[in-house]
């Protein structure tokens, strides 16, 4: 059976380090500030922002959530973003996805100051990640996955990594992080997607398999090389008459099948999710540190 990678325990270690950094900043008279903006009343967004703000307060950050009605004009949101950009009390700014369909999300995220873009979505930070410039901010989920692997002791130098999914939030930045010629990277990365021929053959070659396709239980046991490390990023709701409410959440990995083959496996929940919040707050602490230089 696979060794389960405890994302909650590893995230707790990252949080402890971040809390120490926040305390050091506050001793210098700097209280790191993190602003959340949520547009509309999407239930999942309410939960996610609430979790992030609670943890930020626990670690000593100054945090606040601004909630705008779903019908808010994009111009009004951009005006709020500009005001947060100009306010020195805020070192990080997170605009919770999804935005209303009437808004042009890329334009909104590009309006955030790159120095406060702790989500790592601004084109400047995307470019810095691709170039291997450590002054930028990497998206929190890929950065959290890299930390999971490093802190679990998974060898990365020269490893064959297969990333399933080419999304801008996980797949592409994950590949960019692990392909860098740097410490805790230097991998050989294959990025698979809906146009890839024989995805299973690629998967069976992987030392490390990262599933971020958004397809329920796509990765089966037969697709995994014995002893491989498997990271499940997916969060998918499927119908289940036996479950409370008639549905349940599953990942992109068929857990029971894969756990019988893999060497290491992230549980879902309790694997990648906690690390996303941990890296968001670590990024915010670094934004405050960089602002004080």
C-alpha positions, 0 to 999 in steps of 0.5 A: 500500500502507498504511503499517504502524504499528509498535506495537513501536517506538512502545511502546519510546518509551513504555517509555523515558519510563516508565523515566525516570519510574520512575528519578525516583521511585526517586531520591525513595525510591519504587519503583513496585510492580505486583502481578499475580494469576493464578487457574488455569493458562490457557496464554495468561494465563501468557504474558501475565502473564510478558511484563508482569512481565518488562517491568516488571522491565526498567523498574525496577518492583518486581513480583510474581505471585501464582498461585492454584489455579483452585478457589480460593474467590472469598472468598479472592481478595477477601481477597488483593485487600484485602491488596494494596489496603492494602499501600503497596508496591503501587501497581498491581494487575492481576488477569489475565482470564479468571477461573474461571467460578465467580467473579463477575468484575465483583465481583472487579474492583470490589474493586480500589482505584480508585487501584491499578486500573491496568487501568482496569476499576473502575467509578470509573475507568470513570466518570472516563473517561466524564466526562473526568476525567484523574485516573482510569486508562483501560483499557490497550488503548484508551489504547494505540490513542490513543497509536498514533494520536497518535504516528503523526501521525494527525489526530484533531480532528474525525475520523470514527471508527468503532469495531467492537465495544461491549465493556467492555475496548476498544469502549466505552472507546475511544469514550469516549476519542476523543469527549472535548472534549480534546487528541488527541480531539474525534472524531465517533465511531460505535460499531457492534455486532451490532445495527447495520444495514449495518456496511459503510456505516458503515465506508466513511465512517470516517477511522479504523476500529478493529476490536475485534469478535473476528470473524476477518478481518471487515473486508474491503478493500471496507469501507474508505475509500481512505486511511483509518487502520485499527487491528486489535485482534482476536486470533482463532485459525482452523483452517489445515491448512497451519499448524504445529499446524493453526491460526493467529492472525488479526486482525479485519481481512483484512490483504492486502485492507485493506493495498491500500486503507488509508493506515495499518494496524496489523500483527497481531501487532506493532501494538496488542499491545505498546502494551497493556503499555506503557500498563499500565506507564505507568499504574502509574508514574502511580499511584505518582506520585499516591500520593506527592503 
